[in-house]
Amino acid sequence: MTIAQVGNLIEFKQGLKGIVEKVNENSVIVDLTYMSNYRELDLEQRTVVNHKNYKIIAETV
């Protein structure tokens, strides 16, 4: 399992994407405002994602 680093773009939970802001022991904090349809989805600005539940799309954006 590859752990994301701050600035990586990740994808998780049925296509949601975001930029990693902080890496914790078991999870990352992700900024969801990267997505163009962020406001339409009515999501919180940030969320926590377990390392097991995402894949890295791009290294350091």
N, C-alpha and C positions, 0 to 999 in steps of 0.2 A: 504494500500500500504506500503510495507516494503522498506525502503531506504537502499541502499547498503552502506557499509563502505569501507574505504581504505583497499586494499588488497583482497577484495572479487572478485571472478570470476563471471562474468555476461554473459548472452547470450542476443542478441538483433538482430533485423533486419535479418530475414531469416538465422539464425544459426551462425552469427558472434559471437566470444567470445573474451573477454579481461579482463584484471585486472584493477580494479578501482584505479586510482592514486590520484584523488581529488574529494571531494564531495562539490557541490555547492548547493544553495538554491533550484533550479529547475532541476538540472542535475548533471551528473558525467562526469569526464574526464577519458577516458579509454585507456590503452596501448594495442594495437592490436598485438604486436609482440609475444604474448603468443601463437597464433595460428601457427601450424606447416606449414601451407600453406600461411602464411602472405605475403611472397615475390611474390608468384604466383598470388595472388589476386590484386597486384599492388595498395595497399591501403596506406594511410598516416599512420604514426606511432601511432598517437593518434587521438581520435575523441571525440565529446561531445554527450552524450545520455541523453534524458529527463527521469526523474524518471518513467514516465508512460510507457516507451518503452523498458524496460528490465526486465529480471527475474534473480534472484540470483541463481547460480549453486552451488557454494561452498563458505563457510565462510572463510575469511582470509586464503589465500593460503600461 
